[in-house]
């Protein structure tokens, strides 16, 4: 009986290690995406400040809409 428990624990550890590897890979991709977006944003700020202001306003509006929606969901 004890051997089965050790084997089950070893399988669970292996599963968790695999999940951790997958999450680490996903985090790495997200960080690369974040750096790309940040670089693009800085480039656009210099080359098209008016466009960036418009984009910033749209982003802020969408953020407010999402927060309002979240608040409504929490109230339910």
C-alpha positions in Angstrom: 0.0 0.0 0.0 2.8 2.4 0.9 4.5 1.7 -2.5 1.4 2.7 -4.3 1.3 6.0 -2.4 4.9 6.7 -3.3 4.3 6.0 -7.0 1.2 8.2 -7.0 3.1 11.0 -5.4 5.9 10.6 -7.9 3.4 10.8 -10.8 1.8 13.9 -9.3 5.2 15.5 -8.9 6.0 14.7 -12.5 2.7 16.2 -13.6 3.3 19.3 -11.6 6.8 19.7 -13.1 5.4 19.4 -16.6 2.7 22.0 -15.8 5.4 24.2 -14.4 7.5 23.9 -17.6 4.4 24.8 -19.7 3.7 27.8 -17.5 7.3 28.9 -17.7 7.2 28.7 -21.5 3.9 30.7 -21.6 5.4 33.3 -19.3 8.4 33.6 -21.5 6.2 34.2 -24.6 4.1 36.7 -22.7 7.2 38.6 -21.6 8.5 38.7 -25.2 5.1 40.0 -26.4 5.1 42.6 -23.7 8.6 43.8 -24.7 7.5 44.0 -28.4 4.4 46.0 -27.5 6.4 48.3 -25.2 9.0 48.9 -28.0 6.2 49.5 -30.6 4.5 51.9 -28.2 7.6 53.9 -27.6 8.3 54.1 -31.3 4.7 55.3 -32.0 5.0 57.9 -29.2 7.9 59.5 -31.0 6.7 59.2 -34.5 2.9 59.8 -34.1 2.1 61.5 -30.7 -1.4 62.5 -31.9 -2.2 58.9 -32.8 -0.8 57.7 -29.5 -3.1 60.1 -27.6 -6.1 58.8 -29.5 -5.1 55.2 -28.8 -4.5 56.0 -25.1 -8.0 57.4 -24.8 -9.6 54.3 -26.5 -7.6 52.0 -24.2 -8.7 54.0 -21.1 -12.3 53.8 -22.2 -12.1 50.1 -22.8 -10.5 49.6 -19.4 -13.3 51.6 -17.7 -15.9 49.5 -19.5 -14.2 46.3 -18.4 -14.1 47.5 -14.8 -17.8 48.4 -14.9 -18.6 45.0 -16.3 -16.5 43.3 -13.6 -18.3 45.3 -10.9 -21.7 44.3 -12.3 -20.7 40.7 -12.3 -19.5 40.9 -8.7 -22.8 42.5 -7.7 -24.8 39.6 -9.1 
